[in-house]
Amino acid sequence: MAFWAMRSPSPLPARIAADILRFDAASERLTGWVQFALGGFLLALYLIAPKPVDSMSRSLVPLGLAAYLGLTLIRLYFSYRAPLPKSFLFGSLIVDVALLYALIWSFHLQYEQSEAFSLKAPTMLYVFVFIALRALRFDPIWVLLTGLVAALGWVIMVINAIAQDGRDAITRSFVEYIDGARILIGAEVDKIVVMVVVSAILAIAVARAQKLVLRTARDQMERAEIRRFLPAPVEAAITGADKAIVAGDGVERNAAMLILDIRGFSAFAASQDPKDVVAALVSLHAIVVPIIEKHGGIVDKYLGDGMLATFGAARESDTPAADALNALGEIVEAATRWTDEHSGETGLRLSLNGAVTAGPVIFAALGDTARLEYTVIGEAVNLAAKLEKHNKAEGTAALTTAATLEAAILQGFRPECRVTHLPARRVAGVAEPLGLVALA
């Protein structure tokens, strides 16, 4: 696992860890292709650029660049086959820096100068390219390691030059350093310090960025998981609020409630294996929920073998009653087929009953400071629950009130099934008789 994943303050979920590994593998391939493009550019530039007139021997630059391109291709090949082990990465890092420094060292041979001459080659600036390339992996340890290897390599270059040219090659004169092949210790220390400082600053920047990325990745994963438990309109109400939502925050809307319940489910659950009971519920929900969502509703909550869906509560709508009745009619039809299939498998016949009511409700956040839940409150909710139970008394599968049907028709609802008016019905828990409508 990547260094930055291991430094996470809490264990990473397996999915995020797997994403990090895939990101690391892709970053290593990207690094390889950038290195290959850089090496190819430098080789092309060397071949077309005018050569120095004072070169005394054939330059080793094209051979070094060709070797660099070859090693880069090898690394790319292995990176596409499997994630590269840390030992391989560290070894390739050392080879990259060593190859660059070998080219720099060869300059004194090419121009027949003392070894101190090589220390002034501007080619050493490419070491900062190597340091920056390691930032593509988005792991600060590799940036820092590259800088430290480069600094250590330059120390070796300086020591070797002094050993070969003698202590007389050292000068304290900046002018002599600039004009001749002399070694100014302070200048070489500056180069080493800059390598270390640049790599450290870049590593810190990468570390800060990776923390943000890791937190964002975790937040996105958590949000994606939470989204599976929260309907999109409810999530939008939470994330789109101008200020933090507290218990009691709510809005009044004209909405429609749809309540569904399975008749005979208690007896079924008592006689079946729990896994089969859950499987039956899941299979029904797979049919019902898409219908609800297709008509603009959301499932507010699952009520054991039933559910409460709302239309126009979480998200304002001009046609909540029409949408709810359209959904109820389609659900009853689809549930009938589900009942036939299920009874053939188990020998027990389950039936789905439903009811729709419309009216003003409060879409509100309830709970305490530790946990909140959005729900709907209002007479329409209570009445829908009572009507759903009243299906048993009427021997119907789907009920609504005459007032809800009238409102739905004004909103464009056109019943596709038979509609039966049931005037002046007594509903348990309701004081006055109600005009009901049965949807066949």
C-alpha positions in Angstrom: 0.0 0.0 0.0 1.1 3.6 -0.6 3.0 5.4 2.1 0.2 8.1 2.3 -2.4 5.4 2.7 -0.5 3.8 5.6 -0.2 7.2 7.3 -4.0 7.6 7.3 -5.3 8.4 10.8 -7.8 5.6 10.6 -7.9 2.3 8.6 -8.9 2.8 5.1 -11.9 0.8 3.7 -10.8 -1.9 1.3 -12.4 -0.1 -1.6 -10.4 3.1 -1.1 -7.2 1.1 -0.5 -7.8 -0.7 -3.8 -8.4 2.7 -5.6 -5.2 4.0 -4.2 -3.3 1.0 -5.5 -4.8 1.5 -8.9 -4.0 5.2 -8.8 -0.4 4.4 -7.9 -0.1 1.9 -10.8 -1.5 4.5 -13.2 0.8 7.2 -11.8 3.9 5.0 -12.3 2.9 4.4 -15.9 2.3 8.1 -16.4 5.7 8.8 -14.9 7.3 6.3 -17.3 5.7 7.8 -20.3 6.7 11.4 -19.3 10.3 10.2 -18.8 10.3 8.4 -22.1 8.9 11.6 -23.9 11.5 13.7 -22.1 14.4 11.4 -23.0 13.2 11.2 -26.6 13.0 15.0 -26.8 16.4 15.5 -25.4 17.9 12.9 -27.8 16.2 14.6 -30.8 17.4 17.9 -29.6 21.0 16.7 -29.3 20.9 15.2 -32.7 19.7 18.4 -34.5 21.4 21.0 -32.4 24.9 22.4 -33.5 27.7 20.7 -31.6 30.3 22.6 -29.5 33.4 23.4 -31.6 35.8 22.7 -28.7 34.6 19.1 -28.1 37.7 16.9 -28.1 36.0 13.5 -28.3 32.8 11.8 -29.1 30.0 12.7 -26.6 28.5 10.0 -24.5 25.2 11.9 -24.4 23.4 9.9 -27.2 24.5 6.6 -25.7 23.3 7.7 -22.2 20.0 8.9 -23.5 19.5 5.7 -25.5 20.2 3.7 -22.4 17.8 5.8 -20.4 15.1 5.3 -23.0 15.7 1.6 -23.0 15.5 1.3 -19.2 12.3 3.5 -19.2 10.7 1.1 -21.8 11.6 -1.9 -19.6 10.0 -0.2 -16.6 6.9 0.7 -18.6 6.6 -2.9 -19.8 6.7 -4.3 -16.2 4.3 -1.6 -14.9 1.6 -2.7 -17.4 2.0 -6.3 -16.2 1.8 -5.9 -12.5 2.3 -3.2 -9.8 6.0 -2.5 -9.4 7.5 -3.5 -6.1 9.1 -0.8 -3.9 12.5 -2.3 -4.3 12.2 -2.0 -8.1 11.1 1.6 -7.9 13.9 2.5 -5.6 16.4 0.8 -7.8 15.2 2.6 -10.9 15.4 5.9 -9.0 19.0 5.2 -8.2 19.7 4.2 -11.8 18.1 7.3 -13.2 20.2 9.6 -11.0 23.4 7.6 -11.5 22.9 7.7 -15.3 22.5 11.4 -15.3 25.6 11.9 -13.1 27.6 9.6 -15.3 26.8 11.8 -18.3 27.8 14.9 -16.3 31.0 13.2 -15.2 31.9 12.3 -18.8 32.0 16.0 -19.8 35.6 16.4 -18.5 36.7 13.6 -20.7 34.9 15.0 -23.7 36.5 18.4 -23.3 39.8 17.1 -21.9 39.5 19.1 -18.7 39.9 18.3 -15.0 37.1 16.6 -13.2 36.1 19.8 -11.5 35.0 21.0 -15.0 32.1 18.5 -14.9 30.7 20.1 -11.8 29.7 23.2 -13.8 27.8 21.3 -16.5 24.2 22.8 -16.7 23.0 19.3 -17.4 22.8 18.8 -13.6 19.6 20.9 -13.6 17.8 17.9 -15.0 18.0 16.3 -11.6 15.2 18.7 -10.6 13.1 17.2 -13.4 13.6 13.8 -11.9 12.5 15.1 -8.5 9.4 16.7 -10.0 8.5 13.6 -11.9 8.2 11.6 -8.7 5.4 14.0 -7.6 3.3 12.4 -10.3 3.0 9.3 -8.1 1.4 11.5 -5.5 3.5 9.9 -2.7 5.9 12.3 -0.9 8.3 9.6 0.2 9.5 9.1 -3.4 9.9 12.8 -4.0 12.0 13.1 -0.9 14.0 9.9 -1.7 14.8 11.3 -5.2 16.1 14.5 -3.7 18.2 12.8 -1.1 19.7 10.3 -3.6 20.5 13.3 -5.9 22.1 15.2 -3.1 24.2 12.2 -2.0 25.2 11.6 -5.6 26.4 15.2 -6.0 28.4 14.9 -2.7 30.1 11.9 -4.2 30.8 13.8 -7.5 32.4 16.6 -5.5 34.5 14.4 -3.3 35.6 12.4 -6.4 36.6 15.6 -8.2 38.7 16.8 -5.2 40.3 13.4 -4.9 41.3 13.3 -8.6 42.3 17.0 -9.0 43.8 17.4 -5.6 43.1 20.0 -2.9 44.7 22.7 -5.1 41.5 22.5 -7.2 39.6 24.1 -4.3 39.4 27.9 -4.4 37.8 30.6 -2.3 37.6 33.0 -5.1 34.2 33.2 -6.8 35.9 34.8 -9.9 38.3 31.9 -10.2 35.4 29.5 -9.8 33.4 31.2 -12.6 36.4 31.7 -15.0 38.2 28.4 -14.5 37.9 24.7 -13.6 38.1 25.3 -9.9 35.9 24.0 -7.1 34.1 26.5 -4.8 32.9 24.4 -1.9 30.2 26.9 -1.0 28.8 26.8 -4.5 28.6 23.0 -4.4 27.0 23.1 -0.9 24.4 25.5 -2.3 23.5 23.0 -5.1 23.2 20.2 -2.5 21.1 22.3 -0.2 18.8 23.4 -3.0 18.3 19.8 -4.1 17.3 18.8 -0.5 15.1 21.9 0.1 13.3 21.7 -3.2 12.5 18.0 -2.7 11.4 18.6 0.9 9.1 21.5 -0.1 7.7 19.5 -3.0 7.2 16.5 -0.7 5.4 18.7 1.8 3.2 20.1 -0.9 2.4 16.5 -2.2 1.7 15.4 1.4 -0.8 18.2 2.0 -2.4 17.6 -1.4 -2.7 13.8 -0.8 -4.4 14.4 2.6 -7.0 16.5 0.8 -7.4 13.9 -1.9 -7.7 11.1 0.7 -10.3 13.0 2.7 -12.2 13.8 -0.5 -12.0 10.2 -1.6 -13.3 9.0 1.7 -16.1 11.7 1.7 -17.1 10.7 -1.8 -17.2 7.0 -0.9 -19.2 7.8 2.2 -21.5 10.1 0.3 -22.0 7.5 -2.4 -22.9 4.9 0.3 -25.2 7.3 2.1 -26.9 8.2 -1.2 -28.0 4.6 -1.4 -29.9 5.1 1.9 -31.2 8.6 1.2 -33.4 9.6 -1.8 -31.8 12.1 -4.1 -34.3 14.9 -3.2 -33.6 14.4 0.5 -29.8 14.5 -0.1 -30.3 17.7 -2.1 -32.2 19.2 0.7 -29.4 18.4 3.1 -26.4 19.4 1.0 -28.1 22.4 -0.6 -29.1 24.0 2.7 -27.7 27.5 3.3 -27.0 26.6 6.9 -26.6 23.5 9.0 -30.0 21.8 9.4 -31.2 21.4 13.0 -34.1 19.4 14.5 -37.4 21.1 13.7 -36.3 22.7 10.4 -39.1 22.1 7.9 -41.2 23.4 5.1 -44.9 23.1 4.4 -45.9 21.7 1.0 -48.9 20.3 -0.7 -48.0 16.7 -1.2 -49.4 13.2 -1.7 -48.7 10.1 0.4 -48.6 6.6 -0.8 -48.7 3.7 1.7 -48.3 0.1 0.7 -48.7 -3.1 2.8 -48.5 -6.8 2.1 -51.6 -8.8 3.2 -50.8 -12.2 4.6 -47.2 -11.4 5.2 -47.2 -12.2 8.9 -48.3 -15.7 8.3 -45.9 -16.1 5.5 -43.0 -14.8 7.6 -43.9 -17.2 10.4 -43.8 -20.2 8.2 -40.7 -19.5 6.0 -37.0 -19.3 6.4 -35.9 -15.7 7.3 -33.7 -15.6 4.2 -36.7 -16.4 2.0 -38.8 -13.7 3.7 -36.1 -11.1 3.0 -35.8 -12.4 -0.6 -39.5 -11.9 -1.1 -39.4 -8.4 0.2 -36.4 -7.5 -1.9 -38.0 -8.9 -5.1 -41.1 -6.8 -4.5 -39.2 -3.7 -3.7 -37.3 -4.2 -7.0 -40.6 -3.9 -8.7 -42.2 -1.1 -6.7 -39.4 1.3 -6.0 -38.6 2.0 -9.7 -42.3 2.7 -10.4 -42.4 5.2 -7.5 -39.3 7.0 -8.7 -40.5 7.0 -12.3 -43.5 9.1 -11.2 -41.4 11.5 -9.2 -41.9 10.0 -5.7 -39.4 8.9 -3.1 -39.5 6.2 -0.5 -39.7 8.0 2.8 -39.3 4.8 4.9 -39.7 1.1 4.8 -42.3 -0.2 7.3 -41.5 -3.8 7.7 -43.5 -5.4 5.0 -44.9 -2.0 3.9 -43.5 1.4 2.8 -44.4 5.1 2.8 -43.7 7.0 -0.3 -44.1 10.8 -0.8 -44.8 12.9 -3.9 -44.0 16.6 -3.7 -42.8 16.7 -0.1 -39.0 16.5 -0.4 -39.1 18.2 -3.8 -42.0 20.6 -4.6 -44.3 19.4 -7.4 -47.4 20.8 -9.2 -48.8 17.3 -9.7 -48.3 15.3 -6.5 -51.8 13.7 -6.4 -51.7 12.8 -10.0 -48.3 11.3 -9.8 -49.2 9.3 -6.7 -52.3 7.8 -8.2 -50.5 7.0 -11.4 -47.8 5.2 -9.4 -50.4 3.3 -7.3 -52.3 2.1 -10.3 -49.1 0.8 -12.0 -47.9 -0.8 -8.7 -51.1 -2.7 -8.2 -50.9 -4.1 -11.7 -47.3 -5.1 -11.3 -47.8 -6.5 -7.8 -50.6 -8.7 -9.1 -48.1 -10.5 -11.4 -45.6 -10.7 -8.6 -48.3 -12.3 -6.4 -49.1 -14.9 -9.0 -45.4 -15.8 -9.5 -44.8 -15.9 -5.7 -47.8 -18.0 -4.9 -46.8 -20.5 -7.5 -43.4 -20.9 -5.8 -44.5 -21.0 -2.1 -48.2 -22.0 -2.2 -49.0 -19.0 -0.1 -50.8 -16.0 -1.7 -49.6 -12.6 -0.8 -51.3 -9.4 -2.0 -50.3 -5.8 -2.0 -52.7 -3.1 -0.8 -52.2 0.6 -1.1 -53.7 4.0 -0.4 -53.1 7.5 -1.6 -54.1 10.8 0.1 -53.1 14.4 -0.7 -53.0 17.6 1.3 -50.7 20.0 3.2 -47.8 18.3 5.1 -44.6 19.4 6.8 -41.4 18.0 5.4 -39.2 18.3 8.5 -36.0 17.2 10.1 -36.6 15.3 13.4 -34.2 13.9 15.9 -31.5 15.3 18.1 -28.1 16.9 17.7 -26.5 13.5 17.1 -28.9 12.1 14.5 -31.5 13.7 12.3 -34.0 12.2 9.9 -36.2 13.9 7.3 -39.9 12.8 7.3 -43.4 14.0 6.6 -45.9 15.1 9.2 -49.5 15.9 8.6 -53.1 14.7 8.5 -52.5 13.3 4.9 -50.0 10.9 6.3 -52.2 9.6 9.1 -55.2 9.3 6.8 -53.2 7.3 4.2 -52.2 4.8 6.8 -55.9 4.4 7.9 -57.1 4.1 4.3 -54.5 1.4 3.6 -55.9 -0.7 6.5 -59.5 0.1 5.4 -58.8 -1.9 2.2 -59.4 -5.0 4.2 -62.9 -3.8 5.3 -63.8 -2.9 1.7 -62.2 -5.9 0.1 -60.2 -3.6 -2.2 -56.6 -3.4 -3.2 -56.2 0.4 -3.7 -58.1 3.3 -2.1 -58.0 7.1 -2.2 -60.3 9.8 -1.2 -62.8 11.5 -3.5 -61.0 14.8 -2.7 -57.6 13.4 -3.7 -59.0 12.0 -6.9 -60.6 15.4 -7.8 -57.3 17.1 -7.1 -55.4 14.5 -9.2 -57.8 15.0 -12.2 -57.2 18.8 -12.0 -53.5 18.0 -12.2 -54.0 15.9 -15.3 -54.6 12.4 -13.9 -56.6 10.1 -16.2 -57.5 6.8 -14.6 -56.6 3.8 -16.8 -58.4 1.4 -14.5 -61.9 1.1 -13.2 -62.8 3.7 -10.6 -65.5 2.9 -8.0 -66.9 5.6 -5.8 -67.6 4.6 -2.2 -69.6 7.4 -0.6 -69.9 8.1 3.1 -67.6 5.4 4.3 -66.7 5.0 8.0 -63.0 4.6 8.4 -61.5 3.5 11.7 -59.9 6.4 13.5 -61.7 9.1 11.4 -64.5 11.0 13.0 -66.6 11.9 9.9 -67.6 9.7 7.0 -65.4 9.9 4.0 -66.1 9.7 0.3 -63.7 7.1 -0.9 -62.6 5.8 -4.4 -61.5 2.3 -5.1 -59.0 1.7 -7.9 -59.5 -1.7 -9.5 
